[in-house]
């Protein structure tokens, strides 16, 4: 008969991560691999990935069958786990791209909001915009807003609507806002 002490593992001071922690880490790498596979060609081109890792990402992207694609992503994650030291840099690049995309989206929403205000509120919104950008062309913006309003009312193609957006984008990108300290 065996002694019960033989069955208990010895506490040798090993600080290796628990099985649960290893699983969480593996899932995090799998999710990172999924994010890489979901990127567009342009986004993927901006990342500094090794050639063999890039090849595996492209292989996974080419697979259309769901189960086979998941298996390939799991294989990609396995390769990535072997390169643990490269993962923080990849995550940082992806996070930077995500933050940049959020800022660009927020800027587009701001421009769309101004365009809608100019169309809906008319001169009131235009006056407020001109306080921020005194050098803006009042007549041209007013004319575009009126044309966009007419296009919307007559259910016509939105030519002036788009042109107004382009003008606002040029104004916000190149124009210098007035100093708000006097308000």
PLY file of the C-alpha trace (Angstrom):
ply
format ascii 1.0
element vertex 183
property float x
property float y
property float z
element edge 182
property int vertex1
property int vertex2
end_header
0.00 0.00 0.00
1.21 3.49 -0.88
1.77 6.23 1.59
-0.50 9.25 1.15
2.46 11.58 1.22
3.61 10.15 -2.10
0.44 11.35 -3.82
0.70 14.99 -2.73
2.74 17.26 -4.96
5.69 18.87 -3.32
5.71 22.63 -3.02
9.05 23.34 -4.61
8.43 27.09 -4.76
7.56 26.98 -8.46
5.98 30.32 -9.41
4.67 29.13 -12.76
1.22 30.46 -13.70
-1.82 28.43 -12.80
-3.64 26.40 -15.39
-6.45 28.97 -15.41
-3.97 31.79 -16.00
-2.31 29.88 -18.84
-5.74 29.37 -20.40
-6.61 33.07 -20.10
-3.26 33.96 -21.68
-3.85 31.50 -24.52
-7.33 32.96 -25.13
-5.88 36.47 -25.21
-3.36 35.38 -27.86
-6.15 33.65 -29.81
-8.19 36.88 -29.75
-5.13 38.80 -30.93
-4.74 36.31 -33.80
-8.42 36.81 -34.69
-7.89 40.58 -34.74
-4.92 40.17 -37.09
-6.92 37.96 -39.46
-9.79 40.48 -39.49
-7.56 43.37 -40.63
-7.70 44.72 -44.16
-4.68 44.45 -46.45
-3.83 48.11 -45.85
-4.04 47.77 -42.06
-1.99 44.59 -42.15
0.63 46.31 -44.30
1.19 48.93 -41.59
2.08 46.33 -38.97
5.65 45.22 -38.46
5.17 41.44 -38.62
7.72 38.77 -39.47
7.33 37.24 -42.91
6.34 33.80 -41.64
3.78 35.24 -39.23
2.36 37.38 -42.03
2.12 34.27 -44.23
0.13 32.44 -41.56
-2.22 35.41 -41.19
-2.79 35.46 -44.95
-3.40 31.70 -45.00
-6.07 32.08 -42.34
-7.66 34.96 -44.26
-7.93 32.86 -47.42
-9.83 30.05 -45.69
-13.57 30.54 -45.93
-14.90 27.44 -44.19
-15.64 28.41 -40.59
-14.21 25.36 -38.80
-11.08 25.24 -40.95
-10.56 28.99 -40.47
-10.84 28.66 -36.69
-8.35 25.78 -36.75
-5.92 27.90 -38.77
-6.36 30.84 -36.37
-5.63 28.45 -33.48
-2.46 27.39 -35.27
-1.54 31.06 -35.78
-2.12 31.68 -32.06
0.15 28.73 -31.22
2.92 30.24 -33.33
2.35 33.61 -31.68
2.55 32.11 -28.17
6.04 30.89 -29.04
6.95 34.52 -29.76
5.70 35.93 -26.49
8.22 38.79 -26.60
6.77 40.17 -29.88
3.13 40.26 -28.71
3.23 43.53 -26.72
4.51 45.41 -29.78
1.77 43.93 -31.99
-0.90 44.79 -29.40
0.45 48.33 -29.10
0.31 48.83 -32.88
-3.26 47.51 -33.06
-4.36 49.68 -30.13
-2.76 52.74 -31.71
-4.59 52.03 -34.98
-7.86 51.56 -33.09
-7.44 54.88 -31.27
-6.60 56.64 -34.52
-9.71 55.19 -36.16
-11.83 56.34 -33.21
-10.48 59.88 -33.50
-11.14 59.93 -37.24
-14.67 58.64 -36.70
-15.32 61.26 -34.04
-14.08 63.97 -36.41
-16.38 62.72 -39.18
-19.33 62.75 -36.79
-18.49 66.31 -35.79
-18.42 67.39 -39.44
-21.70 65.60 -40.16
-23.26 67.31 -37.18
-22.15 70.74 -38.44
-23.45 69.95 -41.92
-26.84 68.91 -40.53
-26.99 72.01 -38.35
-26.20 74.28 -41.30
-28.96 72.64 -43.34
-31.54 72.53 -40.54
-30.80 75.72 -38.60
-29.59 77.94 -41.44
-28.06 81.34 -40.60
-28.07 80.72 -36.86
-25.68 77.77 -37.20
-23.69 79.59 -39.89
-23.12 82.55 -37.56
-21.85 80.20 -34.85
-19.53 78.46 -37.33
-18.18 81.81 -38.54
-17.36 82.76 -34.94
-15.00 79.78 -34.90
-13.73 80.29 -38.46
-13.96 84.01 -39.36
-12.16 83.50 -42.67
-14.77 81.02 -43.98
-16.75 81.98 -47.07
-20.17 82.87 -45.65
-21.95 83.15 -49.01
-20.65 79.86 -50.37
-21.54 77.93 -47.21
-25.00 79.52 -47.06
-25.59 78.70 -50.74
-24.53 75.07 -50.28
-26.75 74.69 -47.20
-29.74 76.06 -49.12
-29.08 73.80 -52.09
-28.71 70.79 -49.77
-32.00 71.69 -48.08
-33.70 71.92 -51.50
-32.17 68.60 -52.60
-33.49 66.91 -49.47
-36.94 68.47 -49.89
-37.18 67.57 -53.61
-35.70 64.10 -53.03
-32.86 64.77 -55.48
-29.32 63.34 -55.44
-27.27 64.91 -52.63
-24.64 66.83 -54.60
-24.67 70.02 -52.50
-25.03 67.90 -49.35
-21.71 66.19 -50.16
-20.06 69.40 -51.31
-21.01 71.08 -48.03
-19.36 68.21 -46.15
-16.18 68.59 -48.26
-16.11 72.34 -47.59
-16.51 71.78 -43.86
-13.74 69.18 -43.83
-11.40 71.55 -45.67
-12.34 74.32 -43.26
-11.73 72.22 -40.15
-8.49 70.73 -41.50
-6.96 73.86 -42.93
-8.76 76.74 -41.28
-7.57 78.27 -38.07
-10.32 78.59 -35.49
-10.77 81.90 -33.76
-9.53 82.21 -30.19
-12.37 81.25 -27.83
-10.86 83.11 -24.88
-12.92 86.27 -25.54
-16.24 84.48 -24.89
0 1
1 2
2 3
3 4
4 5
5 6
6 7
7 8
8 9
9 10
10 11
11 12
12 13
13 14
14 15
15 16
16 17
17 18
18 19
19 20
20 21
21 22
22 23
23 24
24 25
25 26
26 27
27 28
28 29
29 30
30 31
31 32
32 33
33 34
34 35
35 36
36 37
37 38
38 39
39 40
40 41
41 42
42 43
43 44
44 45
45 46
46 47
47 48
48 49
49 50
50 51
51 52
52 53
53 54
54 55
55 56
56 57
57 58
58 59
59 60
60 61
61 62
62 63
63 64
64 65
65 66
66 67
67 68
68 69
69 70
70 71
71 72
72 73
73 74
74 75
75 76
76 77
77 78
78 79
79 80
80 81
81 82
82 83
83 84
84 85
85 86
86 87
87 88
88 89
89 90
90 91
91 92
92 93
93 94
94 95
95 96
96 97
97 98
98 99
99 100
100 101
101 102
102 103
103 104
104 105
105 106
106 107
107 108
108 109
109 110
110 111
111 112
112 113
113 114
114 115
115 116
116 117
117 118
118 119
119 120
120 121
121 122
122 123
123 124
124 125
125 126
126 127
127 128
128 129
129 130
130 131
131 132
132 133
133 134
134 135
135 136
136 137
137 138
138 139
139 140
140 141
141 142
142 143
143 144
144 145
145 146
146 147
147 148
148 149
149 150
150 151
151 152
152 153
153 154
154 155
155 156
156 157
157 158
158 159
159 160
160 161
161 162
162 163
163 164
164 165
165 166
166 167
167 168
168 169
169 170
170 171
171 172
172 173
173 174
174 175
175 176
176 177
177 178
178 179
179 180
180 181
181 182
